């Protein structure tokens, strides 16, 4: 990995028109070059296709993931409030400094003369973003709609598919609450039937999950909505197997990938899905209010858009982007975030996130007096960087309030009807010192209580 290749990765592998090219803050660019020098000096094997995917796809994934000389300059590519320890990047993550600089420049330029600068100059650049995001996901650009978040994309699907009274929709009770509410609203308005299934966590048997969904399908089932990775415990689902099973039964499958895209490597063909919605302000580190909706080309005419389409747009993926006046700066900055992601490398990034998860999770298991249970699969392809734990005898909501209120550690207490605990989601800017501080505080609470 030399500087020439690193710069090529950072800038994108295809030529961009000058008006569309992302511009990089010199400081952030310098830090990424520092990281590239470290990688080269270590002689890291950057990608090994024979390594297990969950390890990050690198032959020396753990060694590389733990190389603080590489990750320290990456951490400095962000402007952050380090008086807090932010372990809730699963909600939304800060974007790198140079991504925000690009966003701010476009906002200011658009504001000078919005009807010209924003609509004529900036908005057309979405086509470059569409092309590059589609390339990363592995689909045709004409199947890629740029949205504001996963909720917008999935609710477009939920409200856009034709159903009639009595048609059944199958979900897991671990689906994201807003999607469940969207289906329940359709049930109240139109008389469809929403059915929920359950599966255990942690689960390292994909067959068990597939069988749970298969058992819920009846002759009236029209749609199955699944999560790629749950926002609760970080359980990764066997999407390809689930889609194939449902398709064989004539059931459409919507995939909610809000926490998956850019957290670990995959493409559309790895999933075999027809529909996929995600947010980009989590793991891709794009500005807040960015996402995408993938709809396979032959399915586009069957899904109504949230807002009325223009004449002639029945087969056009852009009909899902008709949301009225909006800033172009947000979605254009996705190109800069994507370049940053490619420069880091999806496999290296995934390995780092798993390393950070294991650093706190395995320590709590080892030193937690037998009271800590981690509900995210460890050492498994069915778990990623998102981790979830509980402590016997400690209420997770009170523990979360104690960590945030007394020690300024941000995390996510979750109470589900079948389990409860705290979700922990660091990101590439998170330092090992912050991870260790979090673990020490939880161990302190275990030893002495929430005093």
N, C-alpha and C positions, 0 to 999 in steps of 0.2 A: 504494500500500500504506500505509494509514493505521493508526493505533493500534486503531481500532474493528474493522477487518477482521482485523488481526493477532491481537487478543485472541479474536475469533470463531474463527479458525483454530486457535489454541492450545487453546481449550476444546472444540473439536469443533463441527460444524455442526448437530448434532441435540441436542435437549434431553436431558439425562441425569437420572435420578432422583437426589435429593439424596444418598441413601446410596451411590450409585455414582459420583458426580462425583469426578474426580481433583483433588487439592489440590496447589497449587504452592508451593514454597518461595519466599518473596518475593525473595530474592537472584537466583535463577535467572530468575524472571519479569521482574525489572528488566533483566537482561542481554539477554533476548530483545526487550524493548521498545527497548532501545538499538540493537539490530541493525535493528529495524524503522524507527527514525528514520533510520539511515544509508541504508537502501534507499530511503526516500522522498526524502531530500535529494539522492541521486544521480540521481533520476529514472529509475531502471532500468526497462526493459521486462521485466516479470516472467515473461510467458509468451507465446510466439509459436508457434502451432500449425503454422506453415509452416517453422519451423526444423527441421533434422535432429534426430531423437530423441537420437542419441549426443552431440550438443553440449550436452545438458541441456534442450533445448526452449526456450531463451531467445534472443532476437535478439542480445543482447549478452552471451552466455554467458561468454566469456573475460574480458571486462571485469569482469563481476559476480563471477566465480569468483576473481578476483585482488584483490578489494576487501577488504583486510585490516581496514579500519575496521568492516566488517560482521562478519567472521568472528572478530575478536578477542573481542568479548563472548560469542559462541557458545562459544569455547574456555573461557571462564571459567565456563560453566555446568557444568563437570565438576570433581570433586575427583580429582587425579591425582598420581602420583609422577613429577615432572618431572626427577628425577635420571636417569631412563631415557628413551630415545626409543623409543616403542612403535610399531613398524611391523608388528605382527602382529594387527591388529584383525580379520582374516579368521578367526582362531581363535575368539575372542570379544572383544567390545569393552566397555570400561567404559560404564556407563549414566550419564546426567546426574545431577547431585546431587539434583535434586528427584524423579527417578524412584526413586532409592534411599531418599529420605526417605519416600515413599509406601509402598514395600515394607516398610521398617522399622516404620512406624506400624501397618500391617496385621498384621505378624508379632507385634508386642507386644500388639495388641488381641486377636488370635486366641489368644494364649498365656494371657490372663487366665482364659478359660473355653472351651477349645477345642471341646468338643462343642456349645456354643451359639454362641459368637462366630465360630468358624471355619466350622462347617457350616451354621448357620442364617443368619448375617449376611453373611459374606464370600463363601462359595462361590457363592451365587446371582448375584453380580455378574459371573460369567463370561459370562452371557448378554449383557451390555452389551459386553464385550470381543469376543465372537463377532460381534455385530452390526457393530461398528465395523471390525474386521479384515476381515470379509466385504465391507463397503462399499469398503474400500481395495483389496481384491483384485478386486472386481467380480463377486461371486457371491452366491447366496442364503445367508443365515445358516445355513439347514438343510443346507448343504453344507460347513460350516466347523467342523472339530474343532480345539480348542486343545490342543497337545501340549507336550512338553518340549524338543524339538529336531528337526532334520531326520532324524536317524538313526531316532528313534522312529517318525516318520511313514512314512518309506520302508520300514523293516523291517516295519511293519504291512502295507504293500502286498505286500512281497516274500514274507512268510509267510502272507498272508491270501488270495491268489488261488489258486483251485483249479487244480492242474496234475497231470499223470500222467506216469509214466516215459516217456522219449523225447521229451517236449515240450521245445522249445528256447526259450531266453531269450537275447536279443541285447544286448550291452553294448559300450561303448567301454572300452579299456584306460586311459582317463583318468577313468573314473567314480571316485567316492570309494571308498577301500579298504574301509570297513565295509559298504557296499552290495554290493560285489563278493564279500566274504566271506559275506554273508548268502545270496546266490545259490549260492555254492559249497557252503554247508552244506546247502541244499535238494537240490543235486545229489548229495551224499554220502548223504543220508537217503532220498531219493525217486527217484533215478535220472533227474532231468531233465538236460538238456544245456545247459551255459553256453558261449556263443560270444562272443569278443571281437573287435572290429574296431579299426582304427587310423585316425587322420587326422592330417595334418601341422599343426604349429604354428610360427609364427602362420598362421592361415588367414583370408583375406578373401573367399573364394568359398564362399557357403553351398551352392551346388550341389555342390561337391566333398564336403562333409560328408554331404549328403543321399544322394549316390550311394554313399558308403562304407557307410552303414547299409543302403541298399536292396540292395546287393550281398550283404549278410550274411543277408538274410531268405530262408528256405526254406519249403516247405509245412508244416513242423513248427513254425515259429516262432509262439509264443503271445504273448510279451511282449517289448517293447523298453524298456530303461531308459536315459534320457539325462540329462545334466546341462544345466541352463539356462546356467550359466557354470561352467567347471571351477575346482576349488579349486587347481589346479596353476599354469597360466599365465594364467588369467583369460580364456580363449577363450570368447566367447559363441556358443552354437549356435543355428541357425535352428529354434527349437522348433516354430513353427506349420507350417512346411514338413515337418518330420520327423513330426509327429503326423498330418498329412494323408496323407503317404505311407504310414505304417504302417496307419492306419485303412482306407485303400483296399485293403490286403492282408489285412484281418481281424486285425490285430495290435494288442494293447493297448499304450499307451505310458505309463510312469511317468516323471514329471519331477522330478528332484532340483534344487530351487531354493535350496539352502542359502545360496549366496552372492549370489543375485540380488535377492530381495525387499528393497526399500528402498535398494538400492544404485543402481538406475536405475529410471525410471518404466515401468510396464506394468500391464496388467490381465489377468484370465483370458481375456477375449475376444481379446486380442492374441496369445495363445498357442493358443487352441482346444483346450486339453488337458482330459482327464477326471480326471486325478490330479496333485496337486502337493504336495510336502512341502518345508518350509523351516524354518530357525532364525530366531528374532527377536532373539537376543542378539549378532548380528553387526552388520548394517547398520541395523536399526530401533532399536538402542540400548536394547533391553528387558533386564530382569534375566536373568542367566545361568540357563538351564534353561527357556526359552520357545520355542515354535515353533507351527506349524500344519500341519494336513493337510487339503487340499481333495480331496473326492471328489464327482464329479457325482452328482446325486440318484439317477438311475436305476442307478448303479453301486454304491450303498451296500449293497444286499442281496447283492452278489456277492463282497464282500471281508470275510473273517472278521476280527474284532478280535484284537488281541494277547492281551488278557485276555477271559475269557468274558463275553459280553453278558448283560444281564438279560432276563427274559421281556418280549417286546413291543418289543425294541430292534433287530430285524432291519433296519428301514428308517431307523433313527435315527442321525444322524452322531455323537451323544454316546456311542455304544458304543465309539468309539475313545478316549474319555477315561476309561474305566473302568480306572484304574491303582491303585486302593486309596487309602489315606490319603495326602494330600499337602498342602502349604501352599497356601492360596488366594492368599496375598499375591503370589506370583510372577506368576501369570497375570493377576491384577487390575491389576498395575502396567503391563501392556502398554498399557492405555488411556492412561496418562500418556506413555509413550514414543511412542505413535502421535500424540498431540496435539503433542508436540515436533516430530516428523517433519513433520506438516502445517504447523506454524508456519514451519519452515525452508523448506518447499516441496520436493517431490521433484525438480523440475527443477533448482532452484538447488543442492541438495545433490549431485546427480549431476554437475553442471558443476564443482563444487568438487573432487570426488574425481578427476575426469579431469584437472583443472588440476594438482593435487598430483602425480598420476602422471607427467604430462608434464614437470613441473618437474625431477624427478630423472632420468627415463628419457632425455629428449632431451639433457640436459646430459651424461650418461654417454656417450651415442652421440657427441656432438660433441667431447668432451674426453678420451675414453677410448682414444686412440691406435689406433683401429680394432679394438680388442680386445673391445668390448662388443656383445653381441647381445641385443636385447629380443625375447622370444618372445610378447609380448602385442600384438595389433593396435593400432597407433597411428593417430590420425586416421581412425577407422573405426567403424562401428556395431557391430562384432564385438569390441570391447574396452571395458572399463569402468575403474573405479578401482583394480582389482587388477592389479598389474604383476609381471612375471617377467623376469629377466635372467641372463646368465652372462658371465663374463670369460674369454677365451681365456688359458690358462696358469695360472689360479687355480682350485683346487678349491673348489666352492661351500660344502661343509661346513666346510672349514678357514677360508674367508673369513667364514662366518657365525659361527663360534666366535670368531674374532678381533674381529669387530665387537661381539659381545655381551660377551665376556670382558674385553676391553681398554677398550672405549668405551661399554659399556652401551646398545648399539643392538639392539633386539629385531627380528628378521626371521625368515624361514622357509626354510632350505636344503631343497631337494627334489632327490632323485635318482630319476628315472623310467628305465625301461629304454630309452626312446627319446630322452631329453633330461635335462639337469640344470641347476640354477641356484638363484637365490634369489627367493622370493616377497616382495613388498613391499605392505603393505596399511595405509596411513594412514587416518584418519577425520576427521570434521569438526572435532575438537578439535586435530588436528595442526597445528603452526605451520610457516610457511615456513622459519623458522630451523632447525627440526628436520629438515625435508626437505633443506635445503642442507647441514647438518652431515653427514647420511648420505651425500650425494653426494660431498662433499669427502673423507670417509674412504675411500670406494671408490676414488676417483681417487688418493688417497695410496697405497693398496694396489697399484694398477696401476703407479704410478711406482716405488715402493720395495720392494714385496713385503710379506709378512706378518711384518715384523720385530718 
